[in-house]
Amino acid sequence: MKLARTISRLFTTSSATKIPERVIENPVSIHSIKQLHARLIRTHLHEDPFSISVVIRSYALSSLHLHKALLVFSQIKKPTLLIYNYLIRGLSESGRPNEAIDMYYNLIYHHGIVGDNLTFIFLFKACSRVNDVSNGQIFHVHALKLGFESYLFVSNALIRMYGTFGDLELAQQVFDQMKDRDLVSWNSLICSYSQCNRFKEVLSLFNSMQEANVKADAVTMVKVILACSYLSHFDIADSMAKYIDDNHVDIDVYLGNTLIHMYGRRGLVNLARRVFDGMQERNAVSWNAMITGYAKVGDLVAARKLFDEMPARNVISWTSMITGYVQANQSSDALKLFQHMMKANVKLDEITIASVLSACAQLGSLDVGLAVHEYIYRYDIRADIYVGNALIDMYCKCGAVEKALEVFHEMKNKDSVSWTSAISGLAVNGFVNQAFEIFSLMLRDGVQPTHGSFMGILLACTHAGMVDEGLKYFESMNKVYGLTPHMKHYGCIVDLLSRSGYLDRAYEFIKAMPLVPDVVVWRILLSACKLHGNVVLAEIATNKLLELDPSNSVNYVLLSNTYAGSDRWDDATKIRQLMAEGDAQKPSGWSSIEVNK
């Protein structure tokens, strides 16, 4: 009978205690609270719920002292709703939100106390943090029957909870049924849609918000700018930046970082820097976003200056700078910075490792690549697909094909880049049979070939002089796999035919191409003409090249050498003179050598 009475009391509003909407933070220090607690124990008032409530409140709202709040609570004979609310709030905001839910059930079923509006605000928060949909819906029903859904803060908490669950329909329903809304209401719904990647709805809600004459704050603008970035609506993003200026929206660190990222993505580093310089508070994300922005536009001097000025660097800072150097083909600087990173005892992550391995591949620095690979094993770095692919690429470009194959076969998961890197790497290094084996293995595993994997297998055919096989692979691209060949695939076939001495077939193939041949295709033919002494086709190829690339000295040199190879010295001399008289520029030759690693 007692349980029945308890449940009947649950859905009545007469016993709901009227307390303030917000719990005011305790201004008293923990030290003073401990003194008060000790005095209450000495005077035997520690079991009195009214006397001890301020102690529980202070303990409960401090994550370091929450366990003391629960200990004090266990000594109270008849705890009040106010004390329960303090504990439910403290638990919901700590790492123990499940216990907040248990506390609520203890409240109604063991003590017959009905929760109030504050109880449900923090219950909804607890359910959000543990993604407890079932209890969240139960508590919603309880709040609804008790009449608390009409409370502004309760409705806001409901919107946030359903948004966390990804149930936008219910979140929108709660919002639509609210008689009064504040900025938090709008932000809660906007954040819900943003969290579910519904960016068009975010912008639509912002427009509705403006129609309702509700001024946005930094929280709103972060989500709106993010929506513009994801949708690439940069004209709207610029109008939002103007809105921020016109309405004097405070640019906190989160909004500042969002703006820097948005401008940096577009290469507008001057605007990004203006935001950066105007921020009163910055964190590592601010500095990293600005460094990445400079690196994106190739201004590595400004990026490095910022990097050196950073008050504190994390692994992302180092990686951003190293990646910037790699992308700008300044791999020597990337490896130098990597050495400084190691001296600073910064633990590498997968992105750092992939970038460093790319630098090693560009420089052919096998020693550093091997050291990085050893680091992966020693520190148990998660070797994901990107790291595996980077290792394969590095080993292939450094000529360590056996190591590349070891990595390839050890990879549990592979993507198209993995297969392409292995096939192309083997082909370039002359391991033609192994390249064919990997390609066949890829087909047996049911992996759909890509343009890149076909490029690798065509290179293998070219190196082996396998003309018929190469033509079959080329034809299968479109007929079997539905892949339209790119210019580089046509270039491979021209190279395959030319190297094998089939210059006339190569020329006919070029004339039959559905694409307009580029300079690379004609230069492949011209180089083969020099090799085989075909002056007629050399002249045709050169004329095409002079139309497409008249200032390139390579075209003149190849034709001159072709004439010389056929003992047509006068023609060879004329071409050299023509090159000297024209504006053709011969690039300076250069080489590099690694000494003492």
Order of alpha helices (4+ residues) and beta strands (2+ residues): alpha-alpha-alpha-alpha-alpha-alpha-alpha-alpha-alpha-alpha-alpha-alpha-alpha-alpha-alpha-alpha-alpha-alpha-alpha-alpha-alpha-alpha-alpha-alpha-alpha-alpha-alpha-alpha-alpha-alpha-alpha-alpha-alpha-alpha
